[in-house]
């Protein structure tokens, strides 16, 4: 027995020694204090492949490639050339790494601990749910696309008289997203579906083309194609014969698609969450102006950049082809007497080089033409701190063009951003840093409005 006990002690000591002397690897994370804000930084260290990856939780950036300059049992040096940064640290006895994060001349303390970045999303619903959900599929037959989604019934739905339950189709914003419109670990559509179910309203949310279980290739689609997928979803819901009024709830580009469906008399009501009402080129210029000012650029520089951006986007809508983005941008600036810092000229060149069908369509599309033809009830919401669909640029377009309807509501929510999270001007774009997924006031207003017209 003594020999066995001695052997066991030896093995435990050996394992302990191995743990302390193992090369640093795996996932590590820490919080970086910069400019009055906190960024949560994560590293995945892969010494066997001589590589690492970085993520920034609040910015939704992940998979940023990094090079291992040095990795041992007690020290780590990483270079992140894509963002001009580096990290150097020493492993302490408590298995934490004490180090310095350097970028653009700044040196900031960054302590790392093992594990994945913790995420707190208190509004995200988890099973078991107090309502029924069903995996469904529908087809956009004209374009050969099969769409997969989740149909959520309200609580105690079997107690409602047949054909009286209102149902909402949810349409995501720009870019291919899953049925929960998941981003920055938030699941806005799952939260909305949960809230609606509790308040007697059914919903269908779906994976965009090429995402999850939905088929199709998203490379050449435009807002028009996305609208066709949504229209197929509305037709599917009507074809079930289970529901009463059938409406659409869209966020961002999805809100604009809601206007399109309303103009085509496809829906009984529509809800636009930060849907663009102004012409696409105006929306994009507004976004850029807000982003530049938040980044510290002066009004003069911002005006000059937006002036150049308007020329670039107008040329794109008019079908002007560009062979050399650098020469083209230089000519735009010279011809229009525009002076820009080198960094913004480079940014403009990247914008020119990133042409695609979706963006060209969006730039030229004017939602006001469709808004004028909407006859169903409309609930349009915007946040005053939305930096992607600027409230003051879009709400007036709605007020000026939407036909009168006693059920219409157009509301501006103070201190809410593009995701309808409570925020300040300083953190309005740091969606991942905010624990709230969507304002409870907004959720309550949506369900109350739908139930008021059903």
C-alpha positions as CSV (number, residue, x, y, z in Angstrom):
1,X,0.0,0.0,0.0
2,X,2.9,2.4,0.8
3,X,4.3,1.8,-2.6
4,X,1.0,2.5,-4.3
5,X,0.5,5.7,-2.1
6,X,4.1,6.8,-3.0
7,X,3.5,6.2,-6.7
8,X,0.2,8.2,-6.5
9,X,1.9,11.1,-4.8
10,X,4.7,11.0,-7.4
11,X,2.1,11.0,-10.3
12,X,0.2,14.0,-8.7
13,X,3.5,15.9,-8.3
14,X,4.4,15.1,-11.8
15,X,1.1,16.3,-13.1
16,X,1.4,19.5,-11.0
17,X,4.8,20.1,-12.4
18,X,3.6,19.5,-15.9
19,X,0.8,22.0,-15.5
20,X,3.1,24.7,-14.2
21,X,5.6,24.2,-17.0
22,X,3.2,23.7,-19.9
23,X,3.5,26.1,-22.8
24,X,0.8,28.8,-22.7
25,X,-2.0,27.8,-25.0
26,X,-5.8,27.7,-25.3
27,X,-8.2,30.6,-24.7
28,X,-7.4,33.7,-22.5
29,X,-9.3,36.9,-21.9
30,X,-9.1,40.2,-20.1
31,X,-10.4,43.8,-20.0
32,X,-8.6,46.7,-21.6
33,X,-9.3,50.2,-20.3
34,X,-9.0,52.8,-23.1
35,X,-10.3,56.3,-23.4
36,X,-12.8,55.9,-20.6
37,X,-14.2,52.7,-22.2
38,X,-13.7,49.0,-21.5
39,X,-12.9,46.6,-24.3
40,X,-13.0,42.8,-23.6
41,X,-10.1,41.2,-25.4
42,X,-9.8,37.5,-26.1
43,X,-6.9,35.4,-27.5
44,X,-6.9,31.8,-28.7
45,X,-3.3,30.6,-28.5
46,X,-2.3,27.7,-30.8
47,X,1.4,27.0,-30.2
48,X,1.4,23.7,-32.2
49,X,0.2,25.6,-35.3
50,X,2.4,28.7,-34.4
51,X,-0.6,31.0,-34.6
52,X,-3.1,32.9,-32.5
53,X,-6.4,34.6,-33.0
54,X,-7.8,37.7,-31.3
55,X,-11.4,38.9,-30.7
56,X,-12.9,42.1,-29.3
57,X,-16.3,41.3,-27.7
58,X,-17.8,44.8,-27.8
59,X,-16.9,45.4,-31.5
60,X,-18.0,42.0,-32.6
61,X,-14.6,41.4,-34.1
62,X,-13.3,37.8,-34.0
63,X,-10.9,35.6,-35.7
64,X,-8.3,38.4,-36.1
65,X,-5.1,36.6,-37.1
66,X,-2.1,37.1,-34.9
67,X,1.5,35.8,-35.0
68,X,3.2,34.1,-32.0
69,X,6.5,35.9,-31.6
70,X,7.3,34.0,-28.4
71,X,5.5,31.4,-26.4
72,X,6.9,29.5,-23.4
73,X,5.6,28.2,-20.1
74,X,5.8,31.7,-18.5
75,X,5.9,34.3,-21.3
76,X,3.9,35.3,-24.3
77,X,4.6,37.7,-27.2
78,X,2.0,38.2,-29.9
79,X,1.9,40.5,-33.0
80,X,-1.4,41.5,-34.5
81,X,-0.3,43.2,-37.7
82,X,-3.9,43.7,-39.1
83,X,-4.5,46.4,-36.4
84,X,-0.9,47.5,-35.8
85,X,-0.9,46.0,-32.3
86,X,1.1,43.7,-30.1
87,X,0.8,42.0,-26.7
88,X,3.6,41.0,-24.4
89,X,3.0,39.3,-21.0
90,X,4.4,37.1,-18.2
91,X,2.6,34.2,-16.6
92,X,2.2,34.6,-12.9
93,X,1.9,31.9,-10.2
94,X,-1.9,32.2,-10.0
95,X,-2.1,31.2,-13.7
96,X,-2.8,34.8,-15.0
97,X,-0.8,36.7,-17.5
98,X,0.3,40.2,-16.6
99,X,1.2,42.2,-19.7
100,X,1.1,45.2,-22.0
101,X,-1.1,45.8,-25.0
102,X,0.5,48.2,-27.5
103,X,-1.1,49.9,-30.5
104,X,-0.2,53.1,-32.4
105,X,2.2,54.3,-29.7
106,X,-0.2,53.6,-26.8
107,X,0.9,51.1,-24.1
108,X,-2.0,49.8,-21.9
109,X,-2.0,47.3,-19.1
110,X,-3.9,44.1,-20.0
111,X,-4.1,41.1,-17.6
112,X,-5.3,37.8,-19.1
113,X,-7.0,34.9,-17.4
114,X,-7.7,31.4,-18.8
115,X,-11.1,30.7,-20.3
116,X,-13.6,32.1,-22.7
117,X,-14.9,35.6,-22.6
118,X,-18.0,35.6,-20.2
119,X,-21.2,36.9,-21.8
120,X,-24.3,38.1,-19.9
121,X,-27.5,38.3,-21.9
122,X,-30.3,38.3,-19.4
123,X,-33.1,38.7,-21.9
124,X,-32.2,35.7,-24.1
125,X,-34.9,33.1,-23.6
126,X,-33.9,29.5,-22.7
127,X,-36.0,26.3,-22.9
128,X,-38.2,24.9,-21.6
129,X,-40.5,27.6,-23.1
130,X,-44.0,28.3,-21.8
131,X,-45.2,28.1,-25.4
132,X,-45.0,25.9,-28.5
133,X,-42.4,26.3,-31.2
134,X,-42.2,24.5,-34.5
135,X,-39.4,24.1,-37.1
136,X,-40.9,25.0,-40.5
137,X,-39.8,25.5,-44.1
138,X,-41.2,27.6,-46.9
139,X,-40.2,28.3,-50.5
140,X,-39.5,31.3,-52.6
141,X,-40.4,29.3,-55.7
142,X,-39.7,32.0,-58.3
143,X,-36.0,32.1,-57.2
144,X,-35.7,28.4,-56.1
145,X,-34.8,29.2,-52.5
146,X,-35.9,27.1,-49.5
147,X,-36.1,29.1,-46.2
148,X,-36.0,27.5,-42.8
149,X,-37.4,29.1,-39.7
150,X,-39.1,28.9,-36.3
151,X,-42.8,29.3,-35.9
152,X,-43.7,30.4,-32.4
153,X,-47.2,30.1,-31.1
154,X,-48.5,32.2,-28.2
155,X,-49.0,30.8,-24.7
156,X,-52.2,28.7,-24.5
157,X,-52.8,29.3,-28.2
158,X,-55.4,26.5,-28.3
159,X,-57.7,28.6,-26.2
160,X,-57.9,31.4,-28.9
161,X,-60.8,31.3,-31.3
162,X,-59.7,30.0,-34.8
163,X,-58.3,32.7,-37.0
164,X,-57.9,35.4,-34.3
165,X,-54.3,35.1,-33.3
166,X,-52.2,37.8,-35.0
167,X,-48.9,36.6,-36.5
168,X,-45.7,38.5,-37.4
169,X,-43.0,37.6,-39.9
170,X,-39.6,38.9,-38.8
171,X,-37.1,40.2,-41.3
172,X,-33.5,40.8,-40.4
173,X,-31.2,43.7,-41.2
174,X,-28.5,43.9,-43.9
175,X,-26.0,41.1,-44.2
176,X,-26.8,37.4,-43.9
177,X,-28.0,36.6,-40.4
178,X,-29.7,33.7,-38.7
179,X,-33.3,33.5,-37.6
180,X,-32.4,35.1,-34.2
181,X,-30.7,38.1,-36.0
182,X,-27.8,37.0,-33.8
183,X,-24.9,39.5,-33.4
184,X,-22.5,40.4,-30.6
185,X,-24.0,37.4,-28.7
186,X,-27.4,39.1,-28.7
187,X,-30.5,37.4,-30.2
188,X,-33.0,40.2,-30.7
189,X,-35.5,38.2,-32.7
190,X,-35.5,35.4,-30.2
191,X,-36.2,38.0,-27.5
192,X,-39.0,39.6,-29.5
193,X,-40.6,36.2,-30.4
194,X,-40.6,35.3,-26.7
195,X,-42.2,38.6,-25.7
196,X,-44.8,38.3,-28.4
197,X,-45.7,34.7,-27.5
198,X,-46.3,35.8,-23.9
199,X,-48.6,38.5,-25.1
200,X,-50.8,36.4,-27.4
201,X,-49.0,37.0,-30.7
202,X,-47.5,34.3,-33.0
203,X,-44.3,34.9,-35.0
204,X,-42.1,33.4,-37.7
205,X,-38.4,34.1,-37.8
206,X,-36.1,32.6,-40.4
207,X,-32.5,32.1,-41.5
208,X,-31.5,34.3,-44.4
209,X,-30.4,32.8,-47.6
210,X,-27.3,30.6,-47.3
211,X,-27.4,30.8,-43.5
212,X,-28.3,27.9,-41.1
213,X,-30.7,25.6,-42.8
214,X,-31.8,28.0,-45.6
215,X,-30.6,27.4,-49.2
216,X,-29.4,29.9,-51.8
217,X,-26.3,31.9,-52.4
218,X,-26.2,35.4,-51.1
219,X,-23.4,36.8,-53.2
220,X,-25.5,38.6,-55.8
221,X,-28.7,39.3,-53.9
222,X,-30.3,42.8,-53.4
223,X,-32.9,44.2,-51.1
224,X,-35.4,43.2,-53.8
225,X,-34.5,39.5,-53.5
226,X,-34.7,39.7,-49.7
227,X,-38.1,41.2,-50.0
228,X,-39.2,38.3,-52.2
229,X,-38.1,35.8,-49.5
230,X,-40.1,37.8,-47.0
231,X,-43.2,37.8,-49.3
232,X,-42.9,34.0,-49.6
233,X,-42.9,33.9,-45.8
234,X,-46.1,36.0,-45.6
235,X,-47.7,33.7,-48.2
236,X,-46.7,30.7,-46.2
237,X,-48.3,32.1,-43.0
238,X,-51.5,33.0,-44.8
239,X,-51.6,29.5,-46.4
240,X,-51.6,27.8,-43.0
241,X,-55.1,29.2,-42.3
242,X,-54.3,29.3,-38.5
243,X,-53.9,32.9,-37.9
244,X,-55.8,36.2,-38.1
245,X,-54.1,39.4,-39.1
246,X,-50.7,38.8,-40.7
247,X,-48.0,41.4,-40.5
248,X,-44.3,42.0,-40.8
249,X,-41.7,43.3,-38.3
250,X,-38.4,44.3,-39.9
251,X,-35.2,45.7,-38.4
252,X,-32.9,48.0,-40.3
253,X,-33.0,46.7,-43.9
254,X,-35.8,44.5,-42.8
255,X,-37.7,47.7,-41.8
256,X,-37.3,49.0,-45.3
257,X,-38.5,45.7,-46.7
258,X,-41.6,46.1,-44.4
259,X,-42.3,49.3,-46.3
260,X,-42.0,47.5,-49.6
261,X,-44.4,44.8,-48.5
262,X,-46.8,47.4,-47.2
263,X,-46.8,49.2,-50.6
264,X,-47.6,45.9,-52.4
265,X,-50.6,45.2,-50.0
266,X,-48.9,42.0,-48.9
267,X,-49.5,42.6,-45.1
268,X,-52.2,43.6,-42.8
269,X,-49.9,45.7,-40.7
270,X,-46.2,46.5,-40.5
271,X,-43.6,47.4,-37.9
272,X,-40.3,49.1,-38.9
273,X,-37.5,49.0,-36.3
274,X,-35.0,51.6,-37.5
275,X,-35.9,51.0,-41.2
276,X,-34.4,53.4,-43.6
277,X,-37.0,55.8,-45.0
278,X,-34.6,58.2,-46.7
279,X,-32.9,57.3,-50.0
280,X,-30.0,54.9,-49.6
281,X,-27.2,57.3,-50.5
282,X,-28.5,59.7,-47.9
283,X,-28.5,56.9,-45.3
284,X,-25.0,55.9,-46.0
285,X,-23.7,59.5,-46.0
286,X,-25.4,60.0,-42.6
287,X,-23.8,56.9,-41.2
288,X,-20.4,58.0,-42.3
289,X,-20.8,61.5,-40.9
290,X,-21.9,60.2,-37.5
291,X,-19.0,57.7,-37.4
292,X,-16.4,60.3,-38.3
293,X,-17.6,62.7,-35.7
294,X,-17.6,59.9,-33.0
295,X,-14.1,59.1,-34.1
296,X,-13.0,62.7,-33.4
297,X,-12.8,64.1,-36.9
298,X,-13.7,67.8,-37.2
299,X,-16.8,69.0,-38.9
300,X,-14.7,70.5,-41.7
301,X,-13.0,67.1,-42.4
302,X,-16.3,65.3,-42.1
303,X,-18.0,67.6,-44.6
304,X,-15.1,67.1,-47.1
305,X,-15.2,63.3,-46.8
306,X,-19.0,63.2,-47.2
307,X,-18.7,65.5,-50.2
308,X,-16.3,63.0,-51.8
309,X,-18.4,60.1,-50.7
310,X,-21.5,61.5,-52.4
311,X,-19.6,61.8,-55.7
312,X,-18.3,58.2,-55.4
313,X,-21.7,56.8,-54.7
314,X,-23.5,58.8,-57.3
315,X,-21.0,57.5,-59.9
316,X,-21.7,54.0,-58.7
317,X,-25.5,54.4,-59.0
318,X,-24.9,55.8,-62.5
319,X,-22.9,52.8,-63.6
320,X,-19.5,54.4,-63.7
321,X,-16.8,51.7,-63.8
322,X,-13.5,52.1,-61.9
323,X,-10.3,50.3,-62.9
324,X,-8.0,51.9,-60.4
325,X,-9.6,53.0,-57.1
326,X,-6.5,55.1,-56.0
327,X,-6.4,57.0,-59.3
328,X,-10.2,57.5,-59.3
329,X,-10.3,58.8,-55.7
330,X,-7.4,61.2,-56.4
331,X,-9.3,62.5,-59.5
332,X,-12.5,62.9,-57.5
333,X,-10.6,65.0,-54.9
334,X,-8.8,67.1,-57.5
335,X,-11.8,67.8,-59.7
336,X,-14.0,68.7,-56.7
337,X,-11.3,70.6,-54.8
338,X,-11.5,68.2,-51.9
339,X,-8.6,67.8,-49.4
340,X,-8.6,64.7,-47.2
341,X,-6.1,63.1,-44.8
342,X,-4.3,60.1,-46.2
343,X,-6.2,57.8,-43.9
344,X,-9.6,58.9,-45.2
345,X,-8.4,58.8,-48.8
346,X,-7.3,55.2,-48.2
347,X,-10.7,54.5,-46.7
348,X,-12.5,56.0,-49.7
349,X,-10.4,53.8,-52.0
350,X,-11.5,50.7,-50.0
351,X,-15.1,51.8,-50.4
352,X,-14.7,52.1,-54.2
353,X,-13.1,48.7,-54.4
354,X,-15.8,47.0,-52.4
355,X,-18.6,47.3,-54.9
356,X,-21.4,44.7,-54.9
357,X,-24.9,44.3,-56.2
358,X,-26.6,44.7,-52.9
359,X,-24.9,48.0,-52.1
360,X,-25.5,49.5,-55.5
361,X,-29.2,48.7,-55.3
362,X,-29.4,50.1,-51.8
363,X,-27.7,53.4,-52.8
364,X,-30.2,54.0,-55.6
365,X,-33.4,52.9,-53.8
366,X,-35.8,55.6,-52.5
367,X,-38.2,54.1,-49.9
368,X,-40.4,57.2,-50.0
369,X,-41.9,56.1,-53.3
370,X,-43.2,52.9,-51.5
371,X,-44.1,54.7,-48.3
372,X,-46.5,56.9,-50.2
373,X,-48.5,53.8,-51.3
374,X,-48.8,52.1,-47.9
375,X,-52.5,51.7,-46.7
376,X,-52.1,49.3,-43.8
377,X,-51.4,50.4,-40.2
378,X,-47.7,51.3,-39.6
379,X,-45.7,51.4,-36.4
380,X,-42.3,53.0,-37.1
381,X,-39.7,53.3,-34.4
382,X,-36.2,54.9,-34.3
383,X,-33.7,55.6,-31.5
384,X,-32.3,59.1,-31.1
385,X,-28.8,57.6,-30.7
386,X,-29.0,55.4,-33.8
387,X,-25.8,56.0,-35.7
388,X,-26.7,53.7,-38.6
389,X,-30.2,54.9,-39.6
390,X,-30.0,58.5,-38.3
391,X,-33.3,59.4,-36.6
392,X,-33.4,63.1,-37.7
393,X,-32.8,62.1,-41.4
394,X,-35.4,59.3,-41.6
395,X,-38.4,60.2,-39.3
396,X,-39.3,63.4,-41.3
397,X,-39.4,61.3,-44.5
398,X,-42.0,59.1,-42.9
399,X,-44.1,61.9,-41.5
400,X,-44.1,63.7,-44.9
401,X,-44.9,60.6,-47.0
402,X,-46.9,58.1,-45.0
403,X,-50.7,58.3,-45.8
404,X,-52.9,59.0,-42.8
405,X,-54.2,56.0,-40.9
406,X,-55.8,56.2,-37.4
407,X,-53.6,53.3,-36.2
408,X,-50.3,54.8,-37.5
409,X,-47.6,55.5,-34.9
410,X,-44.2,57.1,-35.6
411,X,-42.0,57.2,-32.4
412,X,-38.6,58.4,-31.5
413,X,-37.0,56.8,-28.4
414,X,-34.5,58.8,-26.4
415,X,-31.1,57.3,-25.7
416,X,-31.7,54.1,-27.7
417,X,-29.2,53.0,-30.4
418,X,-29.7,51.0,-33.7
419,X,-30.5,47.8,-31.7
420,X,-32.8,49.8,-29.4
421,X,-30.5,49.3,-26.4
422,X,-30.2,52.0,-23.8
423,X,-26.9,53.8,-24.3
424,X,-24.9,57.0,-24.2
425,X,-23.3,58.8,-27.2
426,X,-20.0,57.3,-26.1
427,X,-21.0,53.7,-26.2
428,X,-23.9,53.8,-28.7
429,X,-21.9,51.6,-31.2
430,X,-20.5,49.2,-28.6
431,X,-23.5,46.8,-28.9
432,X,-21.6,43.9,-27.4
433,X,-20.7,45.8,-24.3
434,X,-24.3,46.5,-23.4
435,X,-26.0,43.6,-21.6
436,X,-29.5,44.7,-22.7
437,X,-30.6,43.1,-26.0
438,X,-33.6,45.4,-26.6
439,X,-35.5,48.0,-24.5
440,X,-38.4,46.5,-22.5
441,X,-40.4,49.7,-23.3
442,X,-40.0,49.0,-27.0
443,X,-41.1,45.4,-26.6
444,X,-44.1,46.4,-24.6
445,X,-45.1,49.1,-27.2
446,X,-44.8,46.6,-30.0
447,X,-47.1,44.0,-28.4
448,X,-49.6,46.6,-27.2
449,X,-49.8,48.1,-30.7
450,X,-50.4,44.8,-32.4
451,X,-53.0,43.8,-29.9
452,X,-54.7,47.2,-30.4
453,X,-55.3,46.6,-34.1
454,X,-56.0,42.8,-34.1
